Amino acid sequence: MCGIVGYVGSKQALDVVVDGLRRLEYRGYDSAGVAIIEPGGGGVQVQRRAGKLANLEKALAERSVPGSTGMGHTRWATHGPPTDRNAHPHSSCDGAVAVIHNGIIENFAALRARLEAAGHVLASDTDTEVVAHLLEEHFAGDLAEAMRAVCRELEGAFTLVAVHRDAPDVVVGARRNSPLVVGIGEGENFLASDVAAFIAHTRDALELGQDQVVELRRDAVRITGFDGTPSEGRPYHVDWDAAAAEKSGYPYFMLKEIAEQPRAVADTLRGRLAGDGQLLLDEVRLADQELRDVDKVFIVACGSAFYAGLVAKYAIEHWVRLPCEVEIASEFRYRDPVLDRQTLVVAISQSGETMDTLMAVRHAREQGARVLAICNTNGSTIPRESDGVLYTRAGPEVGVAATKTFLAQITATYLLALHLAQVRGTKFGDEIAAIVRELEATPALVEQVLDTVEPVRALARTLVDAKAVLFLGRHVGYPVALEGALKLKELAYMHAEGFPAGELKHGPIALIEEGLPVVVIVPSPRARDELHAKVVSNISEIRARGARTIVVAEHGDDDVIGLADHLIRVPRTPVLFAPLVTVVPLQVFACELALARGLDVDQPRNLAKSVTVE
């Protein structure tokens, strides 16, 4: 969600801030703005515009603002529509303070009423603006102290960054339940909601803890709690550089990230298997006995990560023989799940900042459960608040729709399942080593799929005018069907639904009509319980009713020939690993169909990369 950049140093702040905002565009936004402190007592200069960053840059071209201290923001509307007056930064009555904000201030209505009764004039519909006026009231020469006082009055989840005319060499930030990271440079320092904003300048960062205020100067960083108690952030080094977040010649980040999937899977697997055949998951940090004591697993996640969790359920129950439930994170704590010290909760989040998942993690820990995070972002909140973490190592994913992080998440859940099997003794060591070796062969199989997807692109272009597409799958093919439908919804803005193929006759078959495209993910002929034959029968049923059948099946599966109007072949894999190859053509299909419709696949409308409010 909203992108935040703050800078203090010797460079022109405007250049640094706008470049940072450009690198954060992938998060999703509907307006943008900057605030720069002009040298020589020029005050705080604010420019903001609704729409894309280009609108702001056009306004700035007409009046460039000098200064070495400043901040910028890309907003995703919550309170108030995306208009110029609701765009951030927001200012105090006297114009001395400017504030940017990510999150929601839950008690803003009461605060606004109090401020207006005291004579303040608020010019926007946002909850953010109350902070600017509160800072105006509390400021007595120390902006950090004023921020601490304001934060003690606020309820909700928020990241705040502020500058003040009378503190021209200081940027102050605060965080509660919302991401904020410090970038440490030489003679300059940065604040951002994501390290991507400052990665071109420094790869050294500091994690901020919960309920902390940070005071940034060009040669110093000071961190305190909301109560003023001194604190220290945890330093870490970002293991990728600015080049990793560039398009590398691809017209869209999504196309680049689809192509990077073999490496994402390989990197997630690298170094996990020791020479003696034992899995080494050092980041997990949960003792073997703690994992032996587990009698139930819950997986909590949102969006594509939830579908990765559905795949994980099959692996955990099959290899570990532990009951496993997969829950939408936003529903988890509200149904009062039964949790105790014998429960393992696995939280899957690409960003590590997904608010619904974070709240589920906190609820689980309050109930005494052990929590393990699967995450792609080092130093983010969910791993920090979990008992252990398994990082996916997919590298930065800029496209809003998950591609390489989805495959990396599935891969990480296989590793977790095998680790549990190793600790609990449900698989012998040589069996686990053999499975890992098979898993290590999958990046080459994903590469094979990518080398043969041109017919999928051509097929997608023929469906540019389709009104809807259905997806069917069984076993691990069902989560793939859900993910394929989600990609089409996200990117092409068309109706798409994923169904368990076995449910076809229980309702969805009523949707089948002449010419309706239906994508069917066919399980391997080696799948248990005659699943393959059952899905082949489903294809016959929908084809008999006029559906246009698009069949994803293994090489060598001849049973689908004659039933598929369009046949997409994928390499043979072990049954549980099939999602790593079957989902790839569906990603390509959705991306190409959206491009054929003239849509921006990197920044789909109304969507944000990281959803940091509930």
N, C-alpha and C positions, 0 to 999 in steps of 0.2 A: 504494500500500500504506500502511502505518501512517502516521497523522498525528501530527505533532509541533508543539507550540507552546511557546515560552518567553517570559517577560515580566519586565522590570524597569522601574519607573517610579514614578509617583505615584498611578495609579489602583488600584482594587482588582484585584489580579492574578486572582482567581478569576473575576470577570466577563469580563475580557479573554480568559483562557485557555479558558473554556467556550464563549464566542462563537467563538473561533478553531477549536475542535474541531468545533463545529456546521458551520462553513464547510468543514471537511475531511471531513465524513461521506461525501461522494461517493467518496472514495478506497477505501472498503471497510474493514470492521473487524468484530471480534466481541467487543470489550471496550473499556473506557475508564477513565481514571483521571487524577487531578491530584495535585500536591504543591505546597503553599503554605508559605512560611516565615512563621510567626506573629511579629508584632513583640513586642519586650520579652522576648526569650529564650524564646518559646513553642515553639521547635523546628520541625521539618518535619512538617507535617500531611498525611497521605496518605489519599485516598479512591479506591477503585477498584471497579468492578463489571463482571461479565460481561454481554454483551448490548449493547443499544443505549444511546446516550448518555442517553436518558430514565431508565434505571435509575440511572446515576450522578447525574443531576440530582435524582432523588428522594432519594437518600442525602444529597446536599449540602443539600437543603432542610431536613433535620432538624438539620444542624449546619454552618452557613456558617462559612467560615474567613477571617478578615481577613488582610491582608498585601499588600504591593506587589511581592513577588518570587515567581514561581512558574512552573509548567510543567504541561503536560497531554499526553495521549497517547491515540490510538485504535489498538488492536492488531489485527493480522491474524495468527492463530496460526501459528507455525512449530514452535518447541520447546514441547511441552506443550499440552494441550487448552485451549479458551477458558473458563477458570474464574476466579472471583474471585482466587484465590491466584496465578494466572499472569498476571493483568492487570498492566499497568505503572501507576505507577512501582514499582520495587523498591528496597528499603532495605538498608542495612548492618546488622550485628548491633546496633550501638549506636543505630540510628535517626537518626544525624546526617546521613547521605547518602541522597539519593533519585536514581534514574537512570531515564531512559526511553531507548528504543533502537529503531531501525529497521535491519533487515539481519540478518545471521547471523554469529556469532562461531564460526569453524570449530574453534578449539582450546579451546573452552569445557570439554570433558570433562577435559582434562588440567589446566586451571586450577581447575576445581571440585574435582578430587581433591586438588590441592595445598592449596587453601584449607581443605577439610574436615580434612585432616591437620594443619593449623595451628590447628584448633579453631573455625573458622567454622561456623555453622549456616545452611544454605541452605534456604529455605522454599518454593521453587517448582521447577517442572520446566524453567524457561527457561534459555537461554544468557545472557540479559541480567543476571541477578542476580549473576553472578560479577564484573561491573564495579563494582557497588556495594561489594562486599567488597574488591576491589582498591583502589578509591579510599579506603576506610577505612584500608587499610594504608599508602598512599602520602601521605595528607594530612598536611601539616605547616604549615598556615596558609595555603597558596596552592593554591586549588582548580584553577586552570589548570595549574599545574606538576604536580599530582597526575594530572590528566587526560592530560597529555603522557606521563607515565611509564607510565600504564596502556595508552595506545594503542600504545606501543612493544612491549608484550607481546602484543597482540591480532593474530590472523590472521582474514581474512575481509573482508566488506563491512559497514560499519556507519555509522550516524549515532548519536551519543550526546549527550544533554543531561543535566546534573546540577546539583543545588543542594546546599548544605551549611549546616547549622545555624549554624556558626561563620563563615560568609561570607554574611550575610543580605542583602546588596545586590548579589549577583553571580549570574549564570547563565552556565554554561560549556557550550559545545558542541564537538563534534569530528565530522569526516566523512572517510570513506574509501569511495569507490565508492557513495555513497548520498547523496541530496539533502539539503541544508541551506542556507537562505538567511537573511540578516540583514535586518530591517526597521529603518530609521533614522527615529526620530521626534524630537519636540522634548521634551526632558526624559524620554524613554522610548525603549526599544529592544526589539526583538523577535527571536526565532528561530523558524523554522518550516520544515517540509518543503515548503511551498508558499506562495507569496505570498498566496494566497486567505485564509490564516489571519489576516493583519494588514492586508488591503487597506482595511478600514473605518477604519484609524488612520493609515496612511501608504502612499504609493506609491513611496517612495524605498527602494531596496534595495542590498545588497552581495552579489556572488557570492563564495562561498568556494571556494578551490581544493582540490585533492586533498591529503590528509594534513595538514589544518590544524585548529588549535584556536582557538576564538573565545571571548573573555572579554567578557561584556556587563555594563555598568553603565548607570544611567539617563542618564549624560552622556558615555559613552565606549564605544568598541568597540576591542578590541585583538586582533589576529590574529597567530598564530605557526605555524610548522611543528611537527610532532611533535618535532623536535629543539630547539625553542625559538627558531629563527631568526625574527626579526620579518618580517611580511609585510603586504600590503595587499590588501583585496578590490577587485574592480572594481565601481564604482557604476553603477547603471542605474535608469531610471524606468519603472514599470509603466504601460502606456498604456491601461489600462482601470480602472474604478473598481468599488466594491462593488456598485453597481446592476447592473452587467453580470453579476454572479454571483447575482442574485436571480431569482425565478421570474416576475416581471412579470405576475402574474395567472394564469399557467398552473398547473394542479394538480401538474404534474411538470416537473422540469427537462428531461427528455427531449423532452416535447412542445414546450417553448420552443425547444430547440436544433434540433429538426427544422424548426421555423418560421423559424429564423435562417439556414438554409442558403443562401438566395439571397444574403444579405449576406456570409456567410463566403466564398463563391466570388468575389463582386465585390471584397471587400477584399483577397483574395489576389492578384487580378489588377491592382488599382489601381496606377497609376504605373509599370507594368513596361514600357510601350511608349513610346519617345521619339517626338518629332515627326518624326524622319527615318525612322521605321519600325524602328529598332533596339531589340532587347530590352535592358533595363537591369536586371541582377541583381547589384547592387553587393555584396550580402552573400556572393555565391559565392566571391569572393576567389581563385579559381584563374585563373591567367593563361591567355590564349587559347592560347598555345603548349602549355601543359600539357594542355589539353583536346584539342588536335589530336594530341598524342602518344598519347592513349588508344586502345587496341586492343580493350578489352573492358570491359563494365560488369557489376558485380554489384549487385543490390539486396538489402539485408538488412532484415528487419522481423519483427514478430510480430502475430498477430491480424488485425484489420481493416487495419492498416498494411501487412501482407503482401499482402492482396488489392489494395490500392491499388498496390503494387509490380507485381503481375501485370498490371494495366491499363497501367502505365508501360512494361512490356516491349514491348507492342504499339506504343506511340507511338515509343519509342526506335528499335526495329528498323525501323519503317516510315519515319520521317522522317530518321533519322541513318545508317541502314544499318550500325549497330554491333551485334555480338553482345551479347546481354543475358541474364543469368541472374538468377532471383529465388530467394532462399534464406530459409528459416526461420532467424532469427538464432541460435536455440539450437542449431542443427545446424552452422552455418557453419564455425566454427573447428575443430570436432572431426573433420571429414572431410578436413582439411588441403588447402584449396583452393589452386590455383596462382595466386599473386598476385605482381605486380611493379610497378615504377614506371609501367608503361603501363596499369595497371588502375585504373578508377574504381569505388570502392565507394560506393553511395548508401544511407545509413542513414535509415530513416523511423521516426519516433517522435513521438507527440503530446506526451508529457511531456518528452522529452529525457532521461529517467532510466531507461528500460526496461533492466534489467540485462543481459539476453541480447543486446540490440542494442549496448549499450555495450561488452560484452566482444568482440563481433564487430568493432566499430570499432577497438578497441585491437589486436586481432590483425591487422587489415588494415594498420594503420599500422606495426606491427612488421615486416611483410613488405614495407614500402616503398610500398604502394598509396596513391593519393590518395583522400581521404574527403570526401564532401559530405553534410551532414545536411539532412533535411527535417523541420522541427520546428515545434511550435505554442507553445513556451514559451521566452521570451527568457531568456538567462542560464543555461539548464540544462546538464547535464554533456556530453551528446552533441554539441551545437553547439560547446561550448568546446574539445572534444578533436578536432574535425574540422578539415580544412583550409578548409572553407567551409560556409555554411549558407544555406538558402532557407526563410524563415519563412512559415508559412501564414496568419497573421493571422485565425484563426477566432474569437479571443476565448476566454474561459474556457468549458470544457465540463465541466459538473458531473455529468451523467448518466454512469454507468459505461460503458454501451454507446455506442460511437462513432457519431456521426451527422454533425454538421456538420464535424467534423475529418476524417472520411473523405472527404467531397466536397472539402474544402480540400486534402487530401493529393493526391488525383487531379489537381486543378487545378495544384498546384505541380509535379507530375511532368510534366504537359504543357509547362509553362513551361521546365522543365529540358531536356526533349527538344528544344524549339524553340531554346533557347539553344545546345545542342550542334550543332544543324543550322546555326545561324547562324555559329558559330565555325569549323565544319569545312567549310562551303560546300556542304552537301548540299541546302540549300534557298536559293532566291534571297530577297533581302530583302523584295520585294513579296509573295512567297508566304507568308513568315512573318507579315508584317503582316496579310495577309488571314485567316490561320488564327487569329491572336490576336483579330481583330475578331469572328470567328465565336464564339470562346471567350467574349468579353465579352458576347455575346448570351445565353449560357446561364443566368445568374441569373434572367432573366425567364422562361425556359422552366421552371426549377425552381419558380418562383412559380406558373406555370400548373398544374403537377402538384399542388402543395399546395392549390390552389383547387378541385381536382376529386377529392379522395381520400375523400370521405364514403362512396361505395359500397365502397371498400376496407375502411373501418372496419366497415361493415355485414357484409361478407363474413367478416371475421375473427371477428366475434361468432358467426356460424353454425358456426364450426369449433372452438369452445371445447372440445369433447370429442374432437377428433381425437387420435390416438395418434402420428402421424408426418406429416411433410410432406417431399416431395422437391422439389428445385430443379434445373432444367436450363438450360444456356446454352452458346453457342458464341462463339468469338472473345472480344471484350471482355465478352460476356454471361456467360462462364464465371466470371470473378471476381465478377460481380454475383450469380450463383447461390450462390457460396460465402458471400458476405457476407449474403445473405438468409437462408441456413440458419443462419449463426452468430448473427444477431440473434434468430432464433426459439429457438435453444438457450439463449442468454444470458438472454432475458427471460421466455419462457414455460416453460422447463425441459422441453421436449419434444424427441423425436428428430427431427432434421432433417438432411438431407444435400444437398450440392450436387455435381452431376456435370457433366462435359462431355457435351453432348447426343450427340456422336458416339460416346461410349462406352456408350450405352444398351444396345445389343445385345451388349456384351461383359460383361454381368453385372447391372447395375442393373435391367434390365427384369424380372428375376426377383422384384423387390420389388413390382411393380405388382399390385394386387388391387382388387377392387370397392370403389369409393368413396374410394380413397386420393387425397388432394389432391396434385397435382403442379403446381408453378409453373414455367412455361416463359418464359424471356426470349427473345423473337424478335428476331433481328438485322434491321436495316433491309433492305428489298428492294433497296437500293443496295449492300449488302455484297458483297464480292468472293467469287469461287469458289463461287457458287450457295449460299452458306451459308443464305440465307433459305429456299430451297426444301427444303434438307435438314432444317432445324428444323421446318418445317411438316409434313414427312413424319413426324418424330418424334412430333409431337402426335397425328397420326392413329394411330400405332402404340400409344401408351399409352391413348388413348381407346377403341380397339377392345378393350383388355383391362380396361376398367372404371374407369380412373382418372378422377377429378374434375379437369378441366383448368382451370387458372387461367393465363391467357395475358396477358403484358405485351407490347404491340405498338404500333407507331407509328400515329398518326392516318393514315387513308388506306390502311392495309394490309388489303385485303379478303380476302386468302387465308386468314386465320385465322377469318373468320366461319363459323360452323357447326361449327368444331372446338373452340371455347372454351365451356366451361360458364360461365365468368366471364371477361369481357374487360376488361382494364385498359389504357386508352389513354394514351400519352405523346406529347409533341410530337416532331416530326421534328427530328433533329439530324444533324450530320456523324457518320459511322459511329464514329470513335474517341471522340467525346464522349458517346455514348449512356449510359454508366454514370452520368453526372451526373443524368440524369432517370429511368432505369429502376430505380435502387436506392431512390429515395425512396418509392414505394408499398410496397416490401418493408419498409422501416423502419416505416412507418405500420401495416402489416399485423401485424408482430411486436409492436409496442407495444400495439395495440388488443386483440390476442388475449391478451396477458399481463394487461392490465387487466381483461378479461372473466373471467379466472381469479382475479382478486382479488390480483394480485401487485404488488410494488413495482418499477416499471420503472427507478427511479433507482438502487436499490441491490440488484441481483440477488444471490442467495445465493452465497456462496463466492468472489465475484469482487472484485477490486480495480481501481481506475481506473489506477493506475500500479504495475506489477509491478517492484519494485526489488530483488528477489533472484533468483538463478538457480534 
